Amino acid sequence: MVQIESDSELAPDARELQERLELARSELELLYRLDEQVAKESHGQSRLLRLIGELTRHLNMSYTVLLVPSKNIRISVTHGNWKQVDRRALDQHLLRVIFPQYAESTSPVLLQMPKLPKGALGSADSYQTIINTVRDRNNDPVGVLASFCQVDGLALAQSSERQVRYVTRFARRIIDESYDPLTGMMMRPDFVSIMDAALSQLDGDADSHCLIYIDLDKLQVVNDTFDQRAGDEILLRFSKLLRESLPGGASVARIGGDEFAALLRFRGADSGMRFAEEMRRKCQELVYLRGDKSFPVTFSAGVLPLTEDSVHESEPLVVARLACEKAKDHGGDRIECYDDSDKSIVRRVDNLQLFSQLQDAISQGTFLLDAQPIVPLNSAQDGGHFEILVRMHGQSGDVMLPEQFFSAAEQYQLMPKLDRMVLKKFFDTVQQADGQHGLGRASFAINLSGQSLSEPAFHEYVRQCVVNSNLAPGQLCFEITETAAIANREVAVRFMLSMRDLGCRFALDDFGAGLSSFAYLRDMPVDILKIDGSFVRDLDTNKVSESMVAAVAQVAKVMGLKTVAEFVETEAVREGLVRLGVDYGQGFLLGRPLPLERQLQTFAESPSDTIINLSDLVAVRT
């Protein structure tokens, strides 16, 4: 092996080969460095800035700029000797004069410019620029990457063109990944990264940002009335208006089909509300017209102040969206500001936090079942009828009652899955207790939700559970809330009649809470009315509650139905219910909920002559 001592000993061909190898090594170093450095950045803007910065340093350029007007992208890096140059004017000249001449070029173009821009420092008489077209997914020219340097005796090498070509392709990939193809705005992941970075910049209570979540109202109506093209045009016009209206330093993104988000840095809730109201006013000019048809463009918005002490267990975008949803619930074309004291928004946030916990508990079957006795009010019998109550383990190990998680289950359409899980767990438990003495004398009430009632497949599931159970159908009573029965009236009646044919019974739960309770009662094939607890709790002190309970008891008696009063918690209330003719009671005074297994064991040990079960509790309607 021969060692070459110096470049002077190299033959001309060898020196040329060495130069080419050095050049190739330099280019590879740039490519590896770009991949490594860009990967460290958290969002598209910072990745593009890193990309342009590395190219500028590697080529020792005075000024490099990436311009994509349709996406509002202007990323630039400037060397110290061009700090005084009017770079905005140079960008305009680049876009209006130079770029149109070379937009269709498929490779970088090296240009010799005869005159230095005003403000450039140095003794060079001219400068060079490499420009390369940036193309979109359809390969249409949408922007330009340009790099400028002063000529000081060394012309740019062809390798510079190759590197600019590579960086342009890299930039295009970043743009495709990070920017919405229709509106040109950044997309949700980049916006979240920018927002997180902005939150880390807050210093003390005096600092705050403001997040605005915007949802265009009824855009689907536009698509249905006109076509998809009309909806896209509205999105384009709105996004342009939103971008042009932003204050300095703000960021904006399209985060969903018709949803946008804006982050106003170092501004409070008042500034956010004013900005949103101003946008709402400007939107009045965005009426979509086609032929003799028109459609007004409106939006709903949620405003969320972000401070250093703001603690949101959910990400800020989610909380702001919930405030926006409240605005839509009130008819749309309005703005809601998040407030910790606003129970409706706080409940939405709580529901969202419960969503994954509910899914896990349903899939794993980790809910608990309690049983609470329902007892006669005017007899010494203890009763053998129990309502099945569901509980859920909280994240801190506590036990959550239904009122703590039913709202979330209903909001996210999880009630059918939850009802199936409760039925399975109940029937599995009584199957395991089949050998216990007296199980055949017990009866059970199981709640069914309105969401479950609306699913025909659920009806068949319930039927199969009953048919395959070791309990007789007559031992089962299904409780349906008055509001659920009315909302799904025809479906509910069909289901109830079908299950009654098997021998099951039905109770109408929370009766009296609806405005049309008595009007719908005639057509409901129910056996028991459970009087809404809000009328029972203060029966002894509230004349209106007393009158309501008396009316329900009287109507039930005429119709041959039995009545059950919920929330019987004091002796005075119990005595009042007896006086008004209510048949049965349920509440802490009469018996607390216990785990189903324990309740079954206790029941099995009770003397049979002190027990009344469902067959005695209901009178079959004909």
C-alpha positions in Angstrom: 0.0 0.0 0.0 1.4 3.4 -1.1 0.9 6.3 1.2 0.6 9.7 -0.5 2.5 12.3 1.5 1.0 15.5 0.0 -1.3 16.9 -2.5 1.7 18.1 -4.6 2.7 14.5 -5.2 -0.7 13.6 -6.6 -1.2 13.3 -10.3 -3.8 15.6 -11.8 -6.3 12.8 -12.2 -5.8 11.7 -8.6 -6.2 15.2 -7.3 -9.4 15.6 -9.2 -10.6 12.3 -7.8 -9.7 13.4 -4.3 -11.6 16.7 -4.8 -14.6 14.8 -5.9 -14.5 12.5 -3.0 -14.1 15.4 -0.6 -17.1 17.1 -2.2 -19.1 13.9 -1.9 -18.2 13.5 1.7 -19.2 17.1 2.4 -22.6 16.6 0.7 -23.2 13.4 2.7 -22.3 15.1 5.9 -24.9 17.8 5.1 -27.6 15.2 4.4 -26.9 13.2 7.6 -26.8 16.4 9.6 -30.1 17.6 8.1 -31.8 14.3 8.9 -30.4 14.3 12.5 -31.1 18.0 13.3 -34.5 18.3 11.7 -35.7 15.2 13.5 -35.1 16.9 16.8 -37.6 19.7 16.0 -41.2 19.4 17.3 -43.2 21.0 14.5 -43.2 21.9 10.8 -42.1 25.5 11.2 -39.2 24.7 13.4 -38.1 21.8 11.1 -38.2 24.1 8.0 -36.2 26.8 9.9 -33.6 24.2 10.9 -33.5 22.9 7.3 -32.9 26.4 5.8 -30.4 27.3 8.5 -28.3 24.2 7.9 -28.3 24.8 4.1 -27.3 28.5 4.6 -24.4 27.6 6.9 -23.2 24.8 4.7 -23.1 26.8 1.5 -21.9 30.0 3.3 -24.8 32.0 1.8 -25.8 35.5 2.8 -29.5 35.0 2.7 -31.8 31.9 2.2 -35.6 32.1 2.0 -38.4 29.6 1.5 -41.6 31.2 0.2 -44.9 29.4 -0.2 -47.6 32.1 -0.4 -50.6 29.7 -0.4 -49.6 28.3 3.0 -48.4 31.6 4.4 -44.8 30.2 4.7 -41.9 32.5 4.8 -38.9 30.9 6.4 -35.6 32.8 6.1 -32.0 32.8 7.5 -29.8 35.9 7.1 -26.0 36.2 7.4 -24.7 39.3 9.2 -23.5 41.1 6.1 -27.0 41.2 4.7 -28.8 42.3 7.9 -29.3 45.8 6.5 -30.9 44.5 3.2 -34.6 45.1 2.7 -35.3 41.4 2.5 -39.1 41.8 2.3 -38.6 43.8 -0.9 -36.2 41.2 -2.2 -38.8 38.5 -1.5 -41.4 40.4 -3.4 -39.0 40.8 -6.4 -38.3 37.1 -6.2 -41.9 36.1 -6.3 -43.2 38.7 -8.8 -40.2 38.9 -11.3 -37.7 36.1 -10.9 -39.8 33.0 -9.9 -42.4 33.3 -12.7 -39.6 33.0 -15.3 -38.4 29.7 -13.9 -41.5 28.2 -12.2 -41.7 25.3 -14.7 -38.0 24.4 -14.3 -37.5 20.9 -13.0 -34.0 21.6 -11.5 -32.3 24.4 -9.6 -31.3 27.5 -11.6 -28.1 29.4 -10.9 -28.4 33.1 -11.7 -25.8 35.8 -11.8 -27.3 39.1 -10.5 -25.6 42.3 -11.7 -26.3 44.5 -8.7 -26.1 44.1 -5.0 -29.4 44.7 -3.0 -29.5 48.0 -1.2 -27.9 47.7 2.3 -25.7 44.7 1.5 -22.2 45.1 3.0 -19.0 44.1 1.1 -16.9 45.0 -1.8 -18.3 42.5 -4.3 -19.8 43.9 -7.5 -22.5 41.4 -7.9 -24.2 38.4 -6.3 -25.5 35.0 -7.3 -28.6 33.2 -6.4 -29.8 29.6 -6.7 -33.6 29.2 -7.0 -35.6 26.0 -7.0 -39.3 25.5 -7.5 -41.4 24.0 -4.6 -44.2 21.8 -5.8 -47.4 20.5 -4.1 -48.9 17.0 -4.1 -50.2 17.6 -7.6 -46.7 18.6 -8.8 -47.9 22.2 -9.4 -45.5 25.0 -8.6 -46.5 26.7 -5.4 -43.4 28.4 -4.1 -39.7 28.9 -4.3 -36.5 28.2 -2.3 -33.8 30.8 -3.0 -30.3 31.2 -1.6 -28.2 34.3 -2.3 -24.5 35.0 -1.9 -22.1 37.8 -2.8 -19.6 37.0 -5.5 -16.1 37.5 -4.1 -14.1 35.6 -6.8 -15.5 32.2 -6.2 -18.5 31.1 -8.2 -21.1 28.6 -6.7 -20.3 25.0 -7.6 -22.7 22.6 -9.2 -22.7 20.7 -6.0 -24.6 23.6 -4.5 -27.4 23.1 -6.9 -27.6 19.4 -5.9 -27.8 20.4 -2.2 -30.5 23.0 -2.9 -32.5 20.3 -4.9 -32.2 17.9 -1.9 -33.3 20.6 0.6 -36.2 21.5 -1.6 -37.4 17.9 -1.7 -37.0 17.7 2.1 -38.9 20.9 2.6 -41.7 19.7 0.4 -42.0 16.5 2.5 -42.3 18.6 5.7 -44.9 20.9 4.1 -47.0 17.9 3.0 -46.9 16.4 6.5 -47.5 19.6 8.5 -49.8 21.9 6.5 -53.4 21.4 5.5 -53.6 20.9 1.7 -56.8 22.9 1.3 -56.3 26.0 3.5 -52.5 25.9 3.8 -52.7 26.3 7.6 -50.7 24.1 10.0 -52.5 21.1 11.3 -53.3 19.9 14.8 -50.0 18.1 15.8 -47.9 21.2 14.9 -50.3 23.5 16.6 -50.2 21.5 19.8 -46.4 21.6 19.8 -46.4 25.3 19.3 -48.9 25.8 22.0 -47.0 23.7 24.5 -43.8 25.7 23.7 -45.7 28.9 24.3 -47.1 27.7 27.6 -43.5 27.1 28.8 -42.7 30.7 28.2 -45.3 32.0 30.7 -43.7 33.6 33.7 -45.9 34.4 36.7 -49.6 35.3 37.1 -49.2 38.4 34.9 -48.5 36.4 31.8 -51.2 34.6 29.9 -52.1 33.3 26.4 -55.5 32.9 25.0 -56.7 29.9 23.0 -59.7 30.2 20.7 -61.5 27.1 19.3 -63.7 27.8 16.3 -66.2 25.5 14.6 -68.1 26.6 11.5 -71.8 26.2 12.0 -73.8 23.8 9.8 -71.1 23.4 7.1 -72.6 20.0 6.3 -75.8 21.7 5.3 -73.8 23.7 2.6 -72.4 20.4 1.3 -75.8 18.8 1.2 -77.5 21.9 -0.3 -74.8 22.7 -2.9 -71.9 20.3 -3.1 -68.4 19.6 -1.6 -66.9 22.3 -3.7 -69.1 24.9 -2.0 -68.0 23.8 1.4 -64.3 23.9 0.4 -64.8 27.4 -0.9 -66.3 28.6 2.4 -63.4 27.0 4.3 -60.9 28.7 2.0 -62.6 32.1 2.4 -62.9 31.8 6.1 -59.3 30.6 6.6 -58.1 33.6 4.6 -60.1 36.0 6.7 -59.0 34.3 9.9 -55.3 34.5 8.9 -55.5 38.1 7.8 -57.2 39.1 11.1 -54.7 37.6 13.4 -52.7 39.9 15.7 -48.9 39.8 15.6 -47.3 36.7 17.1 -50.5 34.6 16.9 -50.6 31.1 15.5 -53.6 29.5 13.7 -54.4 26.0 12.5 -57.0 23.9 10.9 -57.5 21.1 13.4 -60.5 19.3 11.9 -62.9 19.3 9.0 -64.6 22.6 9.8 -62.7 23.4 13.0 -59.9 25.9 13.6 -57.8 27.0 16.5 -55.9 30.3 17.2 -53.4 31.0 19.9 -53.0 34.6 20.9 -49.7 34.9 22.7 -49.5 37.0 25.9 -53.1 38.1 25.7 -55.9 37.4 28.1 -59.5 36.2 27.9 -60.8 39.7 27.2 -58.5 40.1 24.1 -59.6 36.6 23.0 -63.3 37.5 23.3 -62.8 40.8 21.4 -60.9 39.0 18.6 -63.6 36.3 18.3 -66.4 38.9 18.3 -64.6 40.9 15.6 -64.2 37.7 13.5 -67.9 36.9 14.0 -68.8 40.4 12.7 -66.5 40.0 9.7 -68.1 36.6 9.0 -71.3 38.4 8.1 -69.7 39.3 4.8 -69.0 35.7 3.9 -72.5 34.8 2.7 -72.2 32.0 0.1 -74.2 32.7 -3.0 -75.0 30.3 -5.9 -77.8 31.2 -8.3 -80.8 32.2 -6.2 -79.6 30.3 -3.1 -77.6 31.8 -0.3 -76.0 30.6 2.9 -74.8 32.8 5.8 -71.4 31.8 7.2 -71.4 31.7 11.0 -69.3 30.0 13.6 -69.3 29.0 17.3 -66.2 29.6 19.4 -64.8 28.6 22.8 -62.3 30.9 24.5 -59.9 29.5 27.0 -57.4 31.7 29.0 -54.1 30.0 29.6 -52.0 31.1 32.6 -49.2 29.6 34.5 -51.5 28.5 37.3 -54.1 27.1 34.8 -54.3 23.4 35.6 -56.3 21.4 33.0 -56.1 17.6 33.4 -57.2 17.5 29.7 -55.2 19.3 27.0 -56.2 22.9 26.5 -57.6 22.2 23.0 -60.0 19.7 24.4 -61.2 22.1 27.1 -61.6 25.0 24.6 -63.6 22.6 22.3 -66.0 21.8 25.1 -66.6 25.5 25.6 -67.2 25.7 21.8 -69.7 22.8 22.0 -71.6 24.7 24.7 -71.9 27.7 22.3 -73.2 25.3 19.6 -75.7 23.8 22.1 -77.2 27.3 22.5 -77.9 27.6 18.8 -74.5 28.5 17.4 -73.2 31.8 16.1 -72.0 32.7 19.6 -68.9 32.6 21.8 -68.4 31.0 25.2 -65.5 31.7 27.5 -64.4 28.8 29.7 -65.1 29.4 33.4 -64.3 27.0 36.2 -67.5 27.9 37.9 -69.6 27.0 34.8 -70.9 23.6 35.9 -72.0 22.6 32.4 -68.6 23.0 30.9 -66.8 21.5 33.9 -69.1 18.5 33.6 -68.2 18.0 30.0 -64.5 18.1 31.0 -65.1 15.6 33.7 -67.0 13.4 31.3 -64.1 13.4 28.9 -61.7 12.4 31.6 -63.9 9.5 32.5 -64.2 8.3 28.9 -61.1 6.0 28.8 -61.7 4.9 32.4 -65.3 3.8 31.5 -64.1 2.0 28.4 -61.5 0.0 30.4 -64.0 -0.8 33.2 -66.6 -2.0 30.6 -64.1 -4.1 28.6 -62.6 -5.7 31.8 -66.0 -6.1 33.6 -64.7 -4.4 36.7 -67.9 -2.7 37.8 -69.4 -3.6 41.1 -73.1 -4.5 41.7 -75.0 -3.6 44.8 -78.5 -4.5 45.7 -80.9 -2.3 47.7 -84.1 -3.7 49.2 -87.6 -2.4 48.2 -89.9 -3.0 51.1 -93.6 -2.6 51.9 -94.5 0.5 53.8 -97.6 -0.8 55.6 -96.5 -4.2 56.7 -93.9 -5.9 58.9 -92.6 -7.9 56.0 -89.0 -7.2 55.1 -89.5 -7.7 51.3 -87.6 -9.9 48.9 -87.4 -7.4 46.0 -84.0 -5.7 45.3 -82.9 -3.0 42.9 -79.5 -3.7 41.2 -77.2 -0.7 41.4 -73.9 -0.4 39.5 -70.7 1.2 41.0 -67.3 1.8 39.4 -63.9 1.9 41.0 -62.4 5.4 40.8 -58.7 6.0 39.9 -57.9 6.8 43.5 -59.4 3.6 44.7 -62.8 5.1 45.8 -66.1 3.8 44.7 -68.0 6.0 42.2 -71.8 6.1 42.2 -73.9 6.1 39.0 -74.5 9.9 39.1 -70.7 10.4 38.9 -70.2 8.5 35.6 -73.6 8.0 33.9 -73.4 11.5 32.3 -70.1 10.5 30.6 -71.5 7.1 29.5 -74.5 8.8 28.0 -72.5 11.5 26.3 -70.2 9.1 24.6 -72.9 6.5 23.8 -71.5 3.9 26.1 -74.7 3.0 27.9 -75.6 0.0 25.7 -72.2 -1.6 26.5 -72.6 -0.7 30.2 -76.1 -2.2 30.3 -74.8 -5.4 28.7 -72.0 -5.7 31.2 -74.4 -5.1 34.1 -76.8 -7.8 32.8 -74.0 -10.3 32.3 -72.5 -9.6 35.7 -75.9 -9.9 37.4 -76.9 -13.2 35.8 -73.4 -14.6 36.4 -73.7 -13.7 40.1 -77.1 -15.3 40.6 -76.0 -18.3 38.6 -73.2 -18.8 41.1 -75.6 -18.4 44.0 -78.0 -21.0 42.5 -77.5 -23.4 45.4 -78.4 -20.8 48.1 -81.7 -21.5 49.8 -84.5 -19.2 49.0 -83.1 -17.7 45.7 -86.3 -18.6 44.0 -88.3 -16.4 46.4 -86.2 -13.3 45.5 -87.0 -10.8 42.7 -84.8 -8.1 41.2 -85.2 -4.8 39.4 -82.6 -4.0 36.7 -82.3 -0.6 35.1 -82.1 -0.2 31.3 -81.1 3.0 29.6 -82.8 4.9 26.8 -79.8 4.4 24.5 -80.0 0.6 25.0 -83.8 0.6 24.3 -83.2 2.1 20.9 -81.1 -0.8 19.8 -83.0 -3.9 18.5 -79.9 -6.0 19.0 -80.0 -5.2 22.7 -83.6 -6.4 22.9 -82.6 -9.8 21.8 -79.6 -9.8 24.2 -81.9 -9.2 27.1 -84.3 -11.9 26.0 -81.5 -14.4 25.7 -80.2 -13.5 29.2 -83.6 -14.1 30.7 -84.3 -17.4 28.8 -80.9 -18.8 29.7 -81.0 -17.7 33.4 -81.7 -19.9 36.4 -84.2 -17.2 37.5 -87.9 -17.4 36.4 -88.9 -14.4 34.2 -91.4 -13.5 36.9 -88.5 -12.8 39.3 -87.3 -9.9 37.0 -88.5 -6.4 36.7 -86.8 -3.9 34.3 -86.8 -0.3 35.3 -87.0 2.3 32.5 -86.9 6.0 33.2 -89.9 8.0 32.2 -87.9 10.3 29.9 -86.3 7.3 28.1 -89.6 5.6 27.6 -91.2 8.7 26.1 -88.1 9.5 23.9 -88.3 5.9 22.5 -92.0 5.4 22.9 -92.8 3.0 20.1 -89.6 1.0 20.4 -89.9 0.9 24.2 -93.5 -0.4 24.1 -92.7 -3.2 21.7 -89.8 -4.3 23.9 -91.9 -4.1 27.0 -94.8 -6.2 25.5 -92.3 -8.8 24.2 -90.6 -9.2 27.6 -94.0 -9.2 29.4 -95.0 -12.2 27.2 -92.1 -14.0 28.8 -93.4 -13.1 32.3 -91.1 -10.2 33.1 -92.4 -7.0 34.7 -91.7 -3.3 34.2 -91.3 -0.3 36.4 -91.4 3.3 35.2 -88.6 5.0 37.1 -88.4 8.7 38.1 -92.1 9.0 37.4 -93.3 12.6 37.7 -90.1 14.2 36.5 -91.4 14.7 33.0 -94.0 17.3 31.9 -96.3 14.8 30.3 -96.1 12.0 32.8 -99.8 11.2 33.1 -100.6 11.7 29.4 -98.2 8.9 28.3 -99.0 6.5 31.2 -102.1 5.0 29.6 -100.1 3.5 26.7 -97.2 2.2 28.8 -97.4 -1.5 29.7 -95.9 -1.0 33.2 -96.7 -2.6 36.5 -94.9 -0.3 38.9 -94.5 3.5 39.2 -91.4 4.6 41.0 -92.0 8.1 42.2 -89.2 10.6 41.5 -87.1 11.0 44.6 -87.1 14.8 44.3 -90.8 14.8 45.4 -90.2 12.3 48.2 -87.2 13.8 50.0 -89.1 16.9 51.3 -92.6 15.3 51.3 -93.1 16.3 55.0 -92.2 20.0 54.5 -93.2 20.8 50.9 -96.9 20.9 50.0 -96.2 20.8 46.3 -94.2 17.6 46.7 -96.9 16.1 48.9 -99.6 16.9 46.3 -97.5 15.4 43.5 -97.0 12.1 45.4 -100.7 12.0 46.3 -101.6 12.4 42.6 -99.3 9.7 41.5 -100.6 7.3 44.2 -104.2 8.0 43.3 -103.7 7.5 39.5 -101.7 4.3 40.1 -104.5 2.9 42.3 -107.1 3.6 39.6 -104.9 1.9 37.0 -104.1 -1.1 39.2 -100.4 -0.3 39.5 -98.2 -0.4 42.5 -96.1 2.5 43.7 -92.6 2.7 45.0 -91.2 5.9 46.6 -87.4 6.4 46.3 -85.2 8.2 48.8 -87.1 7.4 51.9 -84.6 8.6 54.5 -86.6 9.8 57.5 -89.4 8.4 59.6 -91.5 11.5 58.9 -91.3 10.9 55.2 -92.2 7.2 55.6 -95.3 8.1 57.7 -96.3 10.6 55.1 -96.0 8.1 52.3 -98.2 5.6 54.3 -100.8 8.2 54.8 -100.9 9.0 51.0 -101.3 5.4 50.1 -97.9 4.6 48.6 -97.3 0.9 48.6 -93.5 0.4 48.8 -90.4 2.4 49.8 -86.7 2.4 49.0 -84.1 4.4 50.8 -81.5 4.4 53.6 -84.2 4.4 56.3 -85.5 1.0 54.9 -82.3 -0.6 53.8 -78.9 0.4 52.5 -77.3 -0.9 49.3 -75.0 -3.9 49.9 -72.9 -5.9 47.5 -75.1 -8.3 45.5 -73.4 -11.4 46.8 -73.7 -10.3 50.4 -77.4 -9.3 49.9 -78.2 -12.7 48.4 -76.5 -14.5 51.4 -78.4 -12.4 53.9 -81.7 -13.0 52.0 -81.1 -16.7 52.0 -80.8 -16.7 55.8 -84.1 -14.8 56.3 -87.2 -16.7 57.4 -89.5 -17.3 54.5 -92.6 -16.0 56.2 -91.2 -12.4 56.5 -90.5 -12.1 52.7 -92.6 -10.6 50.0 -91.4 -10.9 46.4 -92.2 -9.5 43.0 -95.2 -11.8 42.4 -96.9 -10.2 45.4 -95.6 -6.7 44.6 -97.1 -6.3 41.1 -100.6 -6.8 39.9 -100.7 -7.9 36.2 -102.5 -5.4 33.9 -104.9 -6.9 31.4 
